[in-house]
Amino acid sequence: MDVQEKEKEKVLKQLIADYKIVFGSEQGERVLEDLKKRCHFYASTHVKDNSHESAFYEGQRAAVLWIDNVTKHKEK
């Protein structure tokens, strides 16, 4: 692993730690739960006959999935 890759890994580890701090607090957990409800985490993003709206909703969902996955990340 070269120096640049090590630096990227260091930055990513810090970012993961930051997400865990922000969304691990009581307030952060409430905000994340609200985002999950608003951004289709629990529901289908499919909108019949409207692929653009479906894509928009799926983009929202993808952002919340990212946050949820990062906050649950376990160090190897």
C-alpha distances in whole Angstrom, upper triangle without the diagonal:
4,7,8,6,7,10,11,10,12,15,15,16,18,20,20,22,24,25,26,28,30,31,31,34,38,38,35,36,39,37,35,38,40,37,37,40,41,38,39,36,39,41,41,40,42,45,47,48,45,42,41,42,40,37,38,38,35,33,34,34,30,29,31,29,26,27,28,25,23,26,26,22,21,18,17
4,6,5,6,9,10,11,12,14,16,17,19,20,21,23,25,26,27,29,31,32,32,35,39,39,35,37,40,38,36,39,41,38,38,42,41,39,40,38,41,42,42,41,43,46,48,49,46,43,42,43,41,38,38,39,36,33,35,35,31,30,32,30,27,28,30,27,25,27,28,24,24,21,20
4,6,5,6,9,10,10,12,14,15,17,18,20,21,23,24,26,27,29,30,31,33,37,37,34,35,39,37,35,38,40,37,37,41,41,38,40,38,41,43,42,41,44,46,49,49,47,43,42,43,41,38,38,39,36,33,34,34,31,30,31,30,27,27,30,27,24,27,28,24,24,21,20
4,5,5,6,9,10,11,12,14,15,17,18,20,21,23,25,26,27,29,30,32,36,35,32,34,37,34,32,36,37,34,35,38,38,35,37,35,38,40,40,38,40,43,46,46,43,40,38,39,38,35,34,35,33,30,31,31,28,27,29,28,24,25,27,25,22,25,26,23,23,21,21
4,5,5,6,9,10,10,12,14,15,16,18,20,21,23,24,26,27,28,31,34,34,30,32,35,33,31,34,35,32,33,36,36,33,35,32,36,37,37,36,38,41,44,44,41,38,37,38,36,33,33,34,31,28,30,29,26,25,27,25,22,23,25,22,20,23,23,20,20,17,17
4,5,5,6,9,10,11,12,14,15,17,18,20,21,23,24,26,26,29,33,33,29,31,34,32,30,33,35,33,33,37,37,34,35,33,36,38,38,37,40,43,46,46,44,40,39,40,38,35,35,35,32,30,31,30,27,26,27,26,22,23,25,22,19,22,22,19,19,16,16
4,5,5,6,9,10,11,12,14,15,16,18,20,21,23,24,25,28,31,31,28,30,33,31,29,32,34,31,32,35,35,33,34,32,36,38,38,37,39,42,45,46,43,39,38,38,37,34,33,34,32,29,29,29,26,24,26,25,22,22,24,22,19,21,23,19,20,17,18
4,5,5,6,9,10,10,12,14,15,16,18,20,21,22,24,26,30,29,26,27,30,28,26,30,31,28,29,32,32,29,31,29,32,34,34,33,36,38,41,42,39,36,34,35,33,30,30,30,28,25,26,26,23,21,23,22,18,19,21,19,16,19,20,17,18,16,17
4,5,5,6,9,10,11,12,14,15,17,18,20,21,22,25,28,28,25,26,29,27,25,28,30,28,28,32,32,29,31,28,31,33,34,33,35,38,41,42,39,36,35,35,34,31,30,31,28,26,26,26,22,21,22,21,17,18,20,17,14,17,18,14,15,12,13
4,5,5,6,9,10,11,12,14,16,17,18,20,21,23,27,27,24,25,28,27,25,28,30,28,28,32,32,30,32,29,32,35,35,34,37,40,43,44,41,39,37,37,36,33,32,32,30,27,27,27,24,22,23,22,19,19,20,18,15,17,18,15,15,13,14
4,5,5,6,9,10,10,12,14,15,16,18,19,22,25,25,22,24,26,24,23,26,28,25,26,30,29,27,29,27,31,33,33,32,35,38,41,42,39,36,34,34,33,30,29,29,27,24,25,25,22,19,21,20,17,16,19,17,14,16,18,15,16,14,16
4,5,5,6,9,10,11,12,14,15,16,17,20,24,23,20,21,24,22,20,24,25,23,23,27,27,25,26,24,27,30,30,29,32,35,38,39,36,33,32,32,30,27,27,27,24,22,22,22,19,17,18,17,13,13,16,14,10,13,14,12,13,12,14
4,5,5,6,9,10,11,12,14,15,16,19,22,22,19,20,24,22,20,24,26,23,24,28,28,26,28,25,28,30,31,31,34,37,40,41,39,36,34,34,32,30,29,29,26,24,24,23,20,19,19,18,15,14,16,14,10,12,13,10,11,9,11
4,5,5,6,9,10,10,12,14,15,17,21,21,18,19,23,21,20,23,25,23,24,27,27,26,28,25,29,31,32,31,35,37,41,42,39,37,35,34,33,31,29,29,27,25,24,24,21,19,19,19,16,14,16,15,11,12,14,12,13,12,15
4,5,5,6,9,10,11,12,14,16,19,19,15,17,20,18,17,20,22,19,21,24,24,22,24,22,25,28,29,28,31,34,37,38,35,33,31,31,29,27,26,25,24,21,20,20,18,15,16,16,12,11,14,13,9,10,13,11,13,13,16
4,5,5,6,9,10,11,11,14,18,18,14,16,19,17,15,18,20,18,19,23,23,21,23,20,23,26,27,27,30,33,36,38,35,32,31,30,29,27,26,25,23,21,20,19,17,15,14,14,11,9,11,10,6,7,9,8,10,10,13
4,5,5,6,9,10,10,12,16,17,14,15,18,17,16,19,21,20,21,24,25,23,25,23,25,28,30,29,33,36,39,41,38,36,34,33,32,30,28,27,26,24,22,22,20,17,17,17,14,12,13,12,9,8,11,9,11,10,14
4,5,5,6,9,9,11,15,14,12,14,17,15,14,18,19,18,19,23,23,22,24,22,25,28,29,29,32,34,38,40,37,35,33,32,31,28,27,26,25,22,21,21,19,16,16,16,14,11,13,13,10,9,12,12,14,14,18
4,5,5,6,8,10,13,13,9,11,14,12,11,14,16,14,16,19,19,18,20,18,21,24,26,25,29,31,34,36,33,31,30,28,27,25,24,23,21,19,18,17,16,13,12,13,10,7,9,10,7,6,10,10,13,14,17
4,6,5,5,8,12,12,9,10,14,13,11,14,17,16,16,20,21,20,22,19,21,24,26,26,30,33,36,38,36,34,32,31,29,28,26,25,23,22,20,19,18,15,14,14,12,9,10,10,7,5,8,9,11,12,16
4,6,5,6,10,11,8,10,13,13,12,15,17,17,18,21,22,22,24,21,24,27,29,29,33,35,38,41,38,36,34,33,32,30,28,27,26,24,22,21,21,18,16,17,15,12,13,14,11,9,12,13,14,15,19
4,6,6,9,8,6,9,11,10,10,13,14,14,16,18,19,19,21,19,22,25,27,27,30,32,36,38,35,33,32,30,29,28,26,24,24,22,19,19,19,15,14,16,14,10,12,14,11,9,13,14,16,18,21
4,6,8,7,4,5,8,8,7,10,12,11,13,15,16,16,18,16,18,22,24,24,28,30,33,36,33,31,30,28,27,26,24,22,21,20,17,17,17,14,12,13,12,8,9,11,10,7,10,13,15,17,21
4,7,8,6,6,10,10,9,12,14,14,15,18,19,19,21,18,20,24,26,26,30,32,36,38,36,35,33,31,30,29,27,25,24,23,21,20,19,17,14,15,15,11,11,13,11,7,10,12,14,16,20
4,5,5,6,9,10,10,12,14,15,16,18,20,20,22,20,22,25,28,28,32,34,38,40,38,36,35,33,32,31,29,27,26,25,22,22,22,19,17,18,18,14,14,16,15,11,14,16,18,20,23
4,5,5,6,9,10,11,13,14,15,17,19,20,22,20,21,24,27,28,32,33,37,40,37,36,35,32,31,31,29,27,27,26,23,22,23,20,17,19,19,15,15,18,17,13,15,18,20,22,26
4,5,5,6,9,10,11,12,14,16,17,18,20,19,20,23,26,26,30,32,35,38,35,34,33,30,30,29,27,25,25,24,21,20,21,19,16,18,18,15,15,18,17,14,17,20,22,24,28
4,5,5,6,9,10,10,12,14,15,16,18,16,18,21,24,24,28,30,33,36,33,32,30,28,27,27,24,22,22,21,18,17,18,15,13,15,15,11,11,15,13,11,14,16,19,21,25
4,5,5,6,9,10,10,12,14,15,17,14,16,19,22,23,27,28,32,35,32,31,30,28,26,26,24,22,22,21,18,17,18,16,12,14,15,11,10,14,13,10,12,15,18,21,24
4,5,5,6,9,10,11,12,14,16,14,16,19,22,22,26,27,31,34,31,31,29,26,26,26,24,21,22,21,18,17,19,16,13,15,17,13,13,16,16,14,16,19,22,24,28
4,5,5,6,9,10,10,12,14,13,15,18,21,20,24,26,29,32,29,28,27,24,23,23,21,18,19,18,15,15,16,14,11,14,14,11,12,15,15,13,16,19,22,24,28
4,5,5,6,9,10,10,12,10,13,16,18,18,22,24,27,30,27,26,25,23,22,21,19,17,17,16,13,12,13,11,8,10,11,8,8,12,12,10,13,16,19,21,25
4,5,5,6,9,10,11,9,10,14,17,17,21,23,26,29,27,26,25,22,21,22,20,17,17,17,14,12,15,13,10,12,14,11,10,13,15,13,14,17,20,24,27
4,5,5,6,8,10,10,11,14,17,17,20,21,25,28,25,25,24,21,20,20,18,15,16,16,13,12,15,13,10,13,15,13,12,16,17,15,17,20,24,27,30
4,5,5,6,8,8,11,13,15,14,18,19,23,25,23,22,21,18,17,17,15,12,13,13,9,9,11,9,7,10,12,10,10,14,15,14,16,19,22,25,28
4,6,5,6,5,7,9,12,12,16,18,22,24,22,21,21,18,16,17,15,12,12,13,9,8,10,10,6,8,11,10,9,12,14,14,15,18,21,24,27
4,6,6,6,7,9,12,12,16,17,20,23,21,21,20,17,16,17,15,12,13,14,11,10,13,13,10,12,15,14,13,16,18,17,18,21,25,28,30
4,6,8,9,10,12,11,15,15,19,21,19,19,18,15,14,15,13,10,12,12,9,9,12,12,10,12,15,14,14,17,19,19,20,23,26,29,32
4,6,8,9,10,9,13,14,18,20,17,17,15,13,12,12,10,7,8,9,5,5,9,8,7,10,12,12,12,15,17,17,19,21,25,27,30
4,5,5,7,6,10,12,15,18,16,16,15,12,11,12,11,7,8,10,7,6,9,10,9,10,13,14,13,15,18,18,19,21,25,28,30
4,6,8,9,12,15,18,21,19,18,18,16,13,14,13,10,9,11,9,6,8,10,7,7,11,11,10,12,15,15,15,18,21,24,27
4,7,9,12,15,18,21,20,19,20,17,15,16,16,12,12,14,12,9,12,13,11,10,14,14,12,15,18,17,17,20,23,26,28
4,6,9,11,14,17,17,16,17,14,12,14,14,10,10,13,12,9,12,15,13,12,16,17,15,17,20,21,20,23,26,29,31
4,5,8,11,14,13,13,14,12,9,11,12,9,9,12,12,9,12,15,14,13,17,18,17,19,22,22,22,24,28,31,32
4,6,10,12,11,10,11,8,5,8,9,5,6,9,9,8,11,13,13,13,16,18,17,19,21,23,23,25,28,31,33
4,6,9,8,8,10,8,5,8,10,8,8,12,12,11,14,16,17,16,19,21,21,22,25,26,26,28,31,34,35
4,6,6,7,9,7,5,9,10,9,10,13,14,14,16,19,19,19,22,24,24,25,28,29,29,31,35,37,39
4,6,8,10,9,8,12,13,13,14,17,18,17,19,22,22,23,25,27,27,28,31,32,33,34,38,40,42
4,6,9,9,9,12,14,14,15,18,19,19,21,24,24,25,27,29,29,30,33,35,35,36,40,42,43
4,5,6,6,9,10,11,12,14,16,17,18,21,22,22,25,27,27,28,30,32,33,34,38,40,41
4,6,5,6,9,10,10,12,14,15,16,18,20,20,22,25,25,26,28,30,31,32,35,37,39
4,5,5,6,9,10,11,13,14,15,17,19,20,21,23,25,25,27,29,30,31,35,37,38
4,5,5,6,8,10,11,12,14,16,17,18,20,22,23,24,26,28,29,30,34,36,38
4,5,5,6,9,10,10,12,14,16,16,18,20,21,22,24,26,27,28,31,34,35
4,5,5,6,9,10,10,13,14,15,16,19,20,20,22,24,25,26,30,32,33
4,5,5,7,9,10,11,13,14,16,18,19,20,22,23,25,26,30,32,34
4,5,5,6,9,10,11,12,14,16,17,18,20,22,23,24,28,30,32
4,5,5,6,9,10,10,12,14,15,16,18,20,21,22,25,28,29
4,5,5,6,9,10,11,13,14,15,17,19,20,21,25,27,29
4,5,5,7,9,10,11,13,14,16,17,19,20,24,26,29
4,5,5,6,9,10,10,12,14,15,17,18,22,24,26
4,5,5,6,9,10,10,12,14,15,16,20,22,24
4,5,5,6,9,10,11,13,15,15,19,21,24
4,5,5,6,9,10,11,12,14,18,20,23
4,5,5,6,8,10,11,12,16,18,20
4,5,5,6,9,10,10,14,16,18
4,6,5,6,9,10,14,16,19
4,6,5,6,9,12,15,18
4,6,5,6,10,13,15
4,5,5,9,11,14
4,6,9,11,15
4,6,10,13
4,7,9
4,6
4
